Amino acid sequence: MKKALHKLTLAVLIAAFILTLAGCGSDDTLKKNITGSWACRGIDVTDMILEGMLEGVSGDAEAEEFISNMNVGVLTVDYLLDIREDGTFVLSIDPSSAGKLADQLSAAMADVMYAYLETELEKLANENGMTLDEAISVLGCSNIDEAIESSLGGQSLAEYCDGVFAESDIQDILAEATESGTYSVKSGKILLSADDAAISLIEYDEKSDTVSLTEALCPGISQFIGKELIVTDGTTLLGADDKAGVAEIMAAVEQLISSGAAHGELRVIFTTDEEIGNGVDGLDVESLGCDLGYTVDGGAIDEFEYENFNAADAVLTVHGIGVHPGSAKDVMVNAAAVAMEFAAMLPTDEVPEKTEGYEGFFHLHDMSGSVTEARLRYIIRDHDWAKFEARKALFAECAAKINETYGPGTAEAVIRDSYYNMKEKIDPHPELIEHARAAFAKNGVEMCCVPIRGGTDGARLSWDGLPCPNLPTGGYNYHGVREWIPVESLGLMTDVLVDLVHSFAEARV
């Protein structure tokens, strides 16, 4: 097994790990970017482990057959790579992998060994003219498990197998798979040389970067080639939604104050929990003394939004009847299965992943359940008011059909409106659109109006009496590790906000 793991280490050294490294530009830049500690998780070592075990019992036909019959599943380990500034590296298997590996091997051995020992005991019984049960009785045991335990000196089969594949022993074996050596970078390639292995030449492939910002993954990014971008570190979202909006607003306020230019009376408000629809809870809109407003919470720098979804949260709770499966006929009502039946009643093509533009949807975003109770949580969205009401009605009708089939009270539907389409409140104030279009044009941007496939605090504010369309931030790919925003968009949006304030001030002189 040690030899097999050694071979695997070399394979990982020249393949899997290098594919996780990220860098670009010159050799010096690449070398700088790859220096540090790296992890490669879940490397499949199944074949290598089995090869090593067979190698250890080579020539023993019975042992080889035993190992061949072991169903080990997929055996994995985690590799750790330390690339040092002094031009050396160390590649090793994470010791924490040993415990899981030992447990998998032990369980696989126990399954095969149980069948093996049972067969051998039955064979011995037959040779002595007895049945298996009679042989077990002669041994002073009441069942096959006790007989196997007796044959193992009082140990359970699990205990015996755990001893064979002790975690400490596995750790020792894994420790011997450690490799070290030197590396260099030349012509965009990484040259690795293990202490006892041949030199390997690996070409760096930027496409393998797990957080690459490509046109396929980030539509629209190609137009910003050569521009400075703010990105994530690949492990979390950026938060441009809506920290970018906050930054742009504050920068605009700073410019307005420092310039000393005349402007109308302004109110700047920052809300929280917009994502869950509670952003303006507790806000006394009337006390603001404002006639009109804007939110800065959109996406691409040229997109202006004054139409959004009508939105509702919907929860379906199914109450089942639990009973032992052996006597369940005509009695059990499986809440989890009934919930799945309900989900199948809703239009399968009217979901977020299959709709666009003004098309509405039912979105199942959370589910939990058991035989006795199951719960499905949906959001319901549509730009059109009549279609929005129809969707809510359909949800309730499907719940009613469940009750018709399984009895009253089986399904309980609760629907709560979250926010409404602000278009109805913006249409009477076309100046909101006209002033925005002029401010964008002054900064060289042709503004386009697009519907929001979501919500914004502006929708709530509009319905609370403050017409409030949505301006962009210039960010892209919100809510994911590939979220990004061009630096120039931050400056451009700041200038648009300043010009927008001046535009209203001039119009009201």
C-alpha positions in Angstrom: 0.0 0.0 0.0 2.9 2.4 0.7 4.2 1.9 -2.8 0.8 2.6 -4.3 0.3 5.7 -2.3 3.8 6.9 -3.3 2.8 6.5 -6.9 -0.4 8.4 -6.3 1.4 11.3 -4.6 3.5 11.7 -7.7 0.4 11.7 -9.9 -1.2 14.4 -7.8 2.0 16.3 -7.8 2.1 16.6 -11.5 -1.7 17.0 -12.1 -4.4 17.7 -9.7 -2.7 20.3 -7.6 -1.4 22.4 -10.4 -4.8 22.7 -11.8 -5.9 24.6 -8.7 -3.2 27.3 -8.9 -4.1 30.7 -10.2 -1.9 33.4 -11.7 -1.2 35.3 -14.9 1.2 37.6 -16.5 4.9 37.3 -16.2 6.9 34.4 -14.7 7.7 36.6 -11.7 4.0 37.3 -11.2 3.1 33.6 -11.6 5.7 32.6 -9.0 4.5 35.2 -6.6 0.8 34.1 -7.0 1.5 30.4 -6.4 3.5 30.9 -3.2 1.6 29.8 -0.1 -0.4 26.9 1.2 -2.9 25.0 -1.1 -5.4 22.2 -0.5 -6.7 19.7 -2.9 -9.8 18.1 -1.5 -11.4 14.7 -2.2 -8.7 13.0 -4.4 -9.9 9.5 -5.3 -7.4 6.9 -4.1 -9.7 3.9 -4.4 -7.7 2.0 -7.1 -4.4 2.9 -5.4 -5.5 1.6 -2.0 -6.9 -1.7 -3.4 -3.7 -2.1 -5.5 -1.6 -1.6 -2.4 -3.6 -4.1 -0.4 -3.4 -6.7 -3.2 0.3 -6.1 -3.5 0.7 -6.9 0.2 -1.0 -10.3 -0.1 0.5 -11.2 -3.5 0.5 -15.0 -4.0 -2.2 -15.7 -1.5 -5.2 -16.6 -3.7 -7.7 -16.6 -0.8 -6.6 -13.2 0.5 -6.6 -11.7 -3.0 -10.2 -13.0 -3.5 -11.2 -11.6 -0.2 -9.9 -8.1 -1.0 -11.4 -8.2 -4.5 -14.8 -8.8 -2.9 -14.5 -5.7 -0.7 -16.9 -3.0 -1.7 -15.0 0.0 -0.4 -17.0 2.6 -2.3 -15.1 5.8 -3.2 -12.0 6.3 -1.0 -10.7 9.9 -0.9 -8.0 11.8 0.8 -7.1 15.5 1.1 -3.7 16.7 -0.1 -1.8 19.7 1.3 0.8 21.6 -0.8 3.1 24.1 0.7 4.9 26.2 -2.0 7.7 28.2 -0.4 9.4 31.4 -1.4 12.8 29.7 -1.3 11.9 27.6 -4.3 11.0 24.4 -2.5 7.7 22.6 -2.0 6.2 19.9 0.3 3.3 17.8 -0.7 1.6 15.6 1.9 -1.7 13.9 2.7 -3.8 15.6 5.3 -3.6 13.4 8.5 -7.3 14.1 9.2 -8.1 12.0 6.1 -6.9 8.9 8.0 -9.9 8.5 10.2 -12.5 8.5 7.4 -10.3 6.2 5.3 -9.9 3.8 8.2 -13.7 3.7 8.9 -14.5 3.0 5.2 -12.0 0.2 4.9 -13.1 -1.3 8.2 -16.8 -1.3 7.2 -16.0 -2.8 3.8 -13.9 -5.6 5.4 -16.6 -6.3 8.0 -19.2 -6.9 5.3 -17.0 -9.4 3.4 -15.7 -11.0 6.5 -19.2 -11.6 7.9 -20.2 -13.5 4.7 -16.9 -15.4 4.7 -17.2 -16.5 8.3 -20.8 -17.5 7.9 -19.9 -19.6 4.8 -17.0 -21.3 6.6 -19.0 -22.1 9.7 -21.8 -23.6 7.5 -19.2 -25.7 5.6 -17.8 -26.9 8.9 -21.3 -27.8 10.2 -22.1 -29.8 7.0 -18.8 -31.7 7.3 -20.0 -32.8 10.7 -23.5 -33.7 9.7 -25.1 -30.7 11.2 -27.1 -27.7 10.1 -25.7 -24.2 10.6 -28.2 -23.5 13.5 -27.1 -26.8 15.2 -23.5 -25.9 14.9 -24.2 -22.5 16.4 -26.0 -24.2 19.3 -23.0 -26.6 19.9 -20.7 -23.6 20.2 -23.0 -22.3 22.9 -24.2 -19.4 20.9 -27.8 -18.3 20.1 -27.1 -16.7 16.7 -24.5 -16.3 14.0 -23.3 -12.9 15.4 -22.4 -14.5 18.7 -20.7 -17.4 16.9 -18.6 -15.0 14.9 -17.7 -13.0 18.0 -16.7 -16.2 19.7 -14.4 -17.1 16.8 -12.7 -13.7 17.1 -11.8 -14.2 20.7 -14.8 -12.3 22.1 -14.4 -9.2 19.9 -17.3 -8.0 17.7 -16.6 -8.1 14.0 -16.6 -4.3 13.9 -14.0 -4.1 16.7 -11.8 -6.6 15.0 -11.9 -4.8 11.6 -11.3 -1.4 13.3 -8.2 -3.0 14.8 -7.0 -4.1 11.4 -7.4 -0.7 9.9 -6.4 1.4 12.9 -6.4 5.1 12.3 -2.9 5.4 13.6 -1.6 2.8 11.2 -3.3 4.5 8.3 -1.7 7.8 9.4 1.7 6.2 9.3 1.1 4.9 5.8 -0.2 8.2 4.6 2.8 10.0 6.2 5.2 8.0 4.0 3.5 9.4 0.9 5.0 12.9 1.6 7.0 14.3 -1.3 9.3 17.3 -1.4 11.5 19.0 -3.9 12.1 22.2 -5.8 10.2 24.2 -8.4 10.8 27.0 -10.9 8.8 29.0 -13.3 9.8 29.4 -16.9 7.8 30.8 -19.9 4.5 30.5 -18.1 5.2 27.0 -17.0 5.8 25.4 -13.6 8.8 23.1 -13.4 8.6 20.6 -10.6 11.3 18.3 -9.4 10.6 15.8 -6.6 13.5 14.5 -4.6 13.1 11.0 -5.9 11.0 11.6 -9.0 11.6 12.7 -12.6 11.2 16.3 -13.5 7.7 17.3 -14.6 6.8 20.2 -16.8 3.4 21.6 -16.2 1.9 24.4 -18.3 -0.2 26.8 -16.3 -3.8 26.9 -17.6 -5.8 30.0 -16.6 -9.0 28.3 -17.7 -8.7 25.9 -14.8 -8.9 28.7 -12.2 -11.9 27.8 -10.1 -13.0 31.5 -9.9 -12.2 32.5 -13.4 -14.3 35.5 -14.7 -15.0 34.4 -18.2 -17.7 35.6 -20.6 -19.5 32.3 -20.3 -19.7 32.6 -16.5 -19.9 36.4 -16.4 -21.9 37.7 -19.4 -20.8 41.2 -20.3 -17.4 41.1 -18.8 -15.6 41.1 -22.2 -16.6 44.7 -22.7 -14.4 45.6 -19.7 -11.2 44.1 -20.9 -8.4 46.4 -19.9 -10.4 48.0 -17.2 -9.8 47.8 -13.5 -12.3 45.6 -11.7 -13.0 45.0 -8.0 -13.6 41.2 -7.5 -14.0 38.7 -4.7 -11.2 36.5 -3.4 -13.1 33.5 -4.8 -14.5 32.3 -1.4 -17.4 34.7 -0.9 -19.6 37.3 -2.5 -18.3 40.8 -3.0 -21.3 42.7 -1.4 -21.5 45.3 -4.2 -25.3 44.7 -3.7 -25.6 47.1 -2.1 -22.3 48.4 -0.6 -21.5 49.8 -4.0 -24.7 51.9 -3.9 -23.8 53.1 -0.4 -20.3 54.1 -1.5 -21.6 56.0 -4.6 -24.2 57.9 -2.5 -21.6 58.9 0.1 -19.2 60.0 -2.6 -21.9 62.1 -4.3 -22.8 63.7 -0.9 -19.1 64.6 -0.4 -18.9 66.2 -3.8 -22.1 68.2 -3.3 -20.8 69.5 0.1 -17.3 70.3 -1.1 -18.4 72.0 -4.3 -20.6 74.5 -2.6 -23.0 74.3 -5.5 -26.7 75.0 -4.9 -29.0 72.1 -4.6 -32.4 71.4 -3.3 -33.2 69.9 0.1 -32.0 66.3 0.2 -32.6 63.3 2.5 -30.2 60.4 2.5 -31.6 57.2 3.9 -29.9 53.8 4.4 -32.1 50.8 4.9 -31.4 47.3 6.1 -32.8 43.8 5.4 -34.0 44.7 1.9 -33.3 41.2 0.7 -36.0 39.8 2.9 -38.5 42.6 2.2 -38.1 44.4 5.6 -35.9 47.3 4.4 -38.4 50.1 5.1 -40.2 48.6 8.1 -40.6 51.3 10.7 -39.7 54.2 8.3 -42.1 57.1 8.6 -42.1 58.2 4.9 -44.3 61.2 5.6 -41.8 62.6 8.2 -39.1 62.8 5.5 -40.8 65.6 3.7 -39.8 64.3 0.3 -41.8 64.5 -2.9 -39.6 62.1 -5.0 -36.7 59.8 -4.5 -34.3 57.2 -6.0 -32.7 54.0 -4.8 -29.2 53.1 -5.9 -29.5 49.3 -6.0 -29.4 48.2 -9.6 -27.0 46.4 -11.8 -25.3 47.4 -15.1 -24.4 51.0 -15.4 -26.9 51.9 -18.1 -30.0 50.1 -16.6 -32.8 52.2 -15.1 -35.6 50.4 -13.4 -39.1 51.5 -12.5 -41.0 48.2 -13.0 -40.6 45.3 -10.6 -42.4 42.1 -9.6 -45.4 42.0 -7.5 -44.3 39.6 -4.8 -45.7 37.2 -2.2 -44.4 34.6 0.1 -46.3 31.4 0.2 -46.0 28.5 2.6 -47.7 25.1 2.2 -47.8 22.9 5.3 -49.0 19.3 4.9 -50.2 17.3 8.0 -49.8 13.6 7.6 -50.7 10.4 9.5 -47.8 8.4 10.7 -48.0 4.6 11.2 -45.7 1.6 11.0 -44.9 0.9 7.4 -45.9 -2.7 7.9 -49.5 -1.8 8.7 -49.7 1.4 6.7 -52.1 0.3 4.0 -55.2 2.7 3.8 -54.1 4.4 7.0 -50.8 6.3 6.4 -50.8 9.7 4.8 -47.2 10.5 4.0 -46.9 14.3 4.3 -43.6 14.4 2.5 -45.0 12.5 -0.5 -48.2 14.6 -0.5 -46.0 17.8 -0.5 -44.2 16.5 -3.6 -47.6 15.8 -5.2 -48.6 19.5 -4.5 -45.3 20.7 -6.1 -46.1 18.7 -9.3 -49.5 20.5 -9.6 -47.8 23.9 -10.2 -46.6 24.8 -13.8 -43.2 23.2 -14.3 -42.1 25.7 -16.8 -43.0 28.8 -14.7 -39.9 28.7 -12.5 -37.0 31.2 -12.3 -34.6 29.0 -14.3 -37.0 28.9 -17.2 -38.3 32.5 -17.4 -37.1 35.9 -18.2 -38.2 39.5 -18.8 -41.7 40.1 -17.6 -42.5 36.4 -17.2 -43.5 35.5 -13.6 -42.9 32.3 -11.7 -43.4 30.0 -8.7 -40.0 29.5 -6.9 -39.7 26.7 -4.3 -36.7 27.9 -2.2 -36.9 25.7 0.9 -38.4 22.4 1.8 -38.5 20.1 4.9 -40.6 17.2 6.0 -41.3 13.8 7.3 -44.2 11.4 7.2 -46.2 13.4 9.8 -45.5 16.9 8.6 -43.9 18.6 5.5 -43.4 22.2 4.6 -42.7 23.9 1.2 -41.8 27.6 1.1 -42.3 29.5 -2.2 -42.0 33.0 -3.5 -44.5 34.0 -6.1 -43.6 36.7 -8.6 -45.3 38.5 -11.6 -45.1 42.0 -13.1 -48.8 41.9 -14.2 -51.2 42.4 -11.3 -53.9 40.1 -12.8 -51.4 37.3 -13.3 -50.0 37.8 -9.9 -53.5 37.4 -8.3 -54.1 34.3 -10.5 -50.8 32.8 -9.3 -51.8 33.2 -5.7 -55.3 31.8 -6.4 -53.7 28.7 -8.2 -51.5 28.1 -5.1 -54.6 28.1 -2.9 -56.6 25.9 -5.3 -53.9 23.3 -5.4 -54.0 23.2 -1.6 -57.8 22.8 -1.7 -57.4 19.8 -4.1 -55.0 18.1 -1.7 -57.7 18.5 1.0 -60.3 17.0 -1.3 -58.1 14.0 -1.9 -56.7 13.4 1.6 -59.2 15.0 3.8 -59.9 18.5 5.3 -56.9 20.0 7.1 -54.3 17.9 5.3 -52.9 21.0 3.5 -52.7 24.5 4.9 -51.7 27.3 2.5 -50.6 30.7 3.9 -49.9 33.5 1.4 -48.5 36.9 2.4 -47.9 39.8 0.0 -44.4 41.3 0.2 -44.4 44.2 -2.2 -46.0 45.5 -5.4 -45.0 46.8 -8.8 -43.9 50.4 -8.5 -44.8 51.2 -12.1 -48.3 52.3 -11.1 -46.8 54.9 -8.8 -43.9 56.1 -11.1 -46.0 56.6 -14.2 -47.6 59.8 -12.9 -44.1 61.2 -12.4 -42.3 61.0 -15.8 -39.8 63.7 -14.6 -38.1 60.9 -12.6 -37.2 59.2 -15.8 -36.5 62.3 -17.8 -34.1 63.8 -15.2 -32.3 60.5 -14.9 -31.9 60.1 -18.7 -30.4 63.6 -18.9 -27.9 62.9 -16.1 -26.8 59.7 -17.7 -26.5 61.4 -21.2 -24.4 64.1 -19.7 -21.9 61.4 -18.6 -21.9 59.7 -21.9 -24.3 56.8 -21.1 -27.4 56.0 -23.0 -29.9 54.9 -20.4 -32.2 52.0 -21.0 -35.3 51.0 -18.9 -35.5 47.4 -17.9 -37.9 45.5 -15.6 -36.6 44.2 -12.3 -36.9 40.5 -11.9 -36.9 41.0 -8.1 -37.7 43.7 -5.7 -36.2 46.9 -4.3 -36.9 49.1 -1.3 -38.0 51.6 -3.9 -41.1 49.5 -4.6 -42.1 49.7 -0.9 -41.4 53.4 -0.7 -43.4 54.1 -3.9 -46.4 52.4 -2.4 -45.9 54.2 0.9 -46.2 57.6 -0.9 -42.7 58.3 -2.1 -42.3 57.5 -5.9 -38.8 56.0 -6.0 -37.4 54.2 -9.1 -34.1 52.4 -9.0 -30.7 53.6 -10.3 -27.8 51.2 -11.1 -24.6 50.7 -9.2 -22.6 49.2 -12.1 -22.1 45.9 -10.4 -22.5 42.4 -12.0 -23.1 38.8 -10.9 -24.6 39.7 -7.6 -24.9 37.1 -4.8 -22.0 34.8 -5.9 -18.2 34.3 -5.8 -17.9 35.8 -9.3 -19.5 39.1 -8.3 -17.6 42.1 -9.7 -17.8 45.8 -10.4 -15.6 48.1 -12.6 -13.9 50.8 -10.7 -14.9 53.3 -13.3 -18.6 52.5 -12.7 -18.3 53.7 -9.1 -17.0 57.1 -10.3 -19.4 57.3 -13.1 -22.5 56.6 -11.0 -21.2 59.2 -8.4 -21.1 61.8 -11.2 -24.6 60.8 -12.4 -26.0 61.3 -8.9 -24.4 64.7 -8.5 -25.8 65.8 -12.0 -29.2 64.4 -11.1 -29.4 66.5 -8.0 -28.3 69.6 -9.9 -30.9 68.8 -12.6 -33.7 68.8 -10.2 -32.4 72.0 -8.5 -32.3 73.8 -11.8 -35.7 72.7 -12.8 -37.3 74.0 -9.6 -35.6 77.4 -9.7 
